[in-house]
Amino acid sequence: MSAEQNKMSIQRWVEEAWNNGNLAFADEVYSADYLLHDPAGPIHGLDALKQFVATFQTAYPDIHATIEDMIAEGNKVVWRYTVRGTHKGEFMRIAPTGRSITLTGILISRFADGKVVEDWNNYDALGMMQQLGVIPSMG
């Protein structure tokens, strides 16, 4: 697949799965042996990826992800994203706060044979916890 086709796969994944709740779409975009390097710990396989996304969707039922920037070269796509939602369900053992969050991050996706095989995710976990009121803001 071309770099542009890889970008389109990511765009479709965000819209279908994150924004519309179609987690089965992961089967079209991600390989069976997919690996996510995430600050919370590694996530391996399609079922684990679907559960990861479902956890966010349960905690933030109005979740919406936006791709802010994308750069593709060779077999990699780098994408900067913003996720917004209202904390209405338990998340990471945190009871619902009713607070809205805006979470920003950058993800690097590596493709092989037309599917994402590996991701490296980096997001503002501290900012998210401060927005939830779990950690005090500085200043």
C-alpha positions in Angstrom: 0.0 0.0 0.0 1.1 3.6 -0.6 1.7 6.1 2.1 -1.6 7.8 1.1 -3.5 4.6 1.4 -2.0 4.0 4.8 -3.2 7.5 5.9 -6.7 6.7 4.6 -6.7 3.5 6.7 -6.0 5.5 9.8 -8.6 8.1 9.0 -11.2 5.4 8.4 -10.2 3.6 11.7 -10.6 6.8 13.8 -14.0 7.6 12.2 -15.4 4.0 12.2 -14.1 2.7 15.5 -13.4 5.7 17.8 -16.2 8.0 16.7 -18.9 5.5 15.5 -18.2 2.5 17.8 -17.6 0.0 15.1 -14.8 -2.0 16.8 -15.1 -4.8 14.3 -13.5 -2.4 11.8 -10.2 -3.2 13.6 -10.1 -6.5 11.7 -9.8 -4.5 8.4 -7.0 -2.2 9.6 -4.9 -4.1 12.2 -3.0 -7.4 11.9 -3.8 -10.3 14.1 -0.4 -10.0 15.9 -0.8 -6.2 16.4 1.3 -4.6 19.2 0.6 -1.2 20.8 3.3 0.5 22.9 1.2 2.6 25.3 2.1 4.5 28.4 -0.3 2.4 30.4 1.5 -0.8 29.2 1.7 -2.9 26.0 -1.5 -4.1 24.2 -1.1 -7.2 22.1 -3.6 -8.5 19.6 -6.9 -7.4 18.1 -9.1 -8.4 21.0 -6.9 -6.3 23.4 -7.0 -3.4 21.0 -10.8 -3.5 20.8 -11.0 -3.7 24.6 -8.7 -0.7 24.9 -11.0 1.4 22.7 -14.1 0.0 24.4 -12.7 1.1 27.8 -12.5 4.7 26.6 -16.0 4.5 25.0 -17.5 3.2 28.2 -15.9 5.8 30.3 -16.5 8.7 27.8 -19.7 7.7 26.0 -19.6 11.0 23.9 -16.0 10.4 22.9 -14.9 12.0 19.7 -11.4 11.8 18.2 -10.0 14.2 15.6 -6.9 13.8 13.6 -5.1 17.1 13.7 -2.1 16.3 11.5 -0.8 13.3 9.5 2.6 12.6 8.0 3.2 9.4 6.0 6.5 8.1 4.7 7.3 4.6 3.6 5.5 2.1 5.9 4.8 4.6 8.7 2.1 7.2 9.5 2.6 9.7 12.2 -0.7 11.3 13.4 -1.4 14.0 16.0 -4.8 13.6 17.6 -7.2 15.2 20.0 -9.8 13.2 21.9 -12.7 14.9 23.7 -15.3 13.4 26.0 -17.2 13.6 29.2 -16.2 11.2 32.0 -19.5 9.3 32.7 -18.2 5.8 33.4 -15.4 4.3 35.5 -11.9 4.8 34.0 -8.7 3.4 35.4 -10.5 2.8 38.7 -11.7 6.4 38.8 -15.4 6.9 39.5 -17.3 9.1 37.0 -16.6 12.7 37.6 -18.9 14.3 35.0 -15.9 16.4 33.8 -15.0 17.0 30.2 -11.5 16.2 29.0 -9.5 17.2 26.0 -6.6 14.7 25.5 -3.9 15.3 23.0 -1.3 12.8 21.7 0.9 11.6 18.9 0.8 8.1 17.5 3.2 6.4 15.0 1.7 3.5 13.1 3.8 0.9 11.2 2.2 -1.0 8.4 3.1 -4.3 6.8 1.1 -6.1 4.2 -1.5 -3.4 4.2 -2.3 -3.5 7.9 -1.1 -1.8 11.0 1.3 -4.2 12.9 2.6 -1.8 15.5 1.8 1.5 17.1 3.7 3.8 19.5 1.4 6.1 21.4 2.3 9.1 23.5 -0.4 11.2 25.1 -0.9 13.8 27.8 -1.9 11.4 30.6 -1.0 14.0 33.3 -3.2 16.6 31.7 -6.1 14.1 31.5 -5.7 13.2 35.2 -5.6 16.9 36.1 -8.8 17.6 34.0 -10.5 14.7 35.9 -9.4 16.3 39.2 -7.4 13.3 40.3 -4.1 15.2 40.3 -4.0 18.9 41.2 -3.0 21.3 38.5 0.2 23.2 39.0 -0.3 26.9 39.6 
